[in-house]
Amino acid sequence: MSLITPPKHASWLNIAEIEINVMDIQCTDRRIGSKKLLIEETKAFVIIEIKI
């Protein structure tokens, strides 16, 4: 996985948008049929991100 470092003048919103995009590509790039599954997938992504 590669992280994209925003320019120094970027706001926290830019950083949040980048992180959400990375999660969307790596984790939720398909239709998720239930709220429970979405929560599980998101938690798994966050745990993986913290370990890296």
Secondary structure, DSSP 4 states (H G I P E B T S, - for coil): --PPPPPTT--HHHHHHHHHHHHHHHT--S----HHHHHHHHHHHHHHHHH-
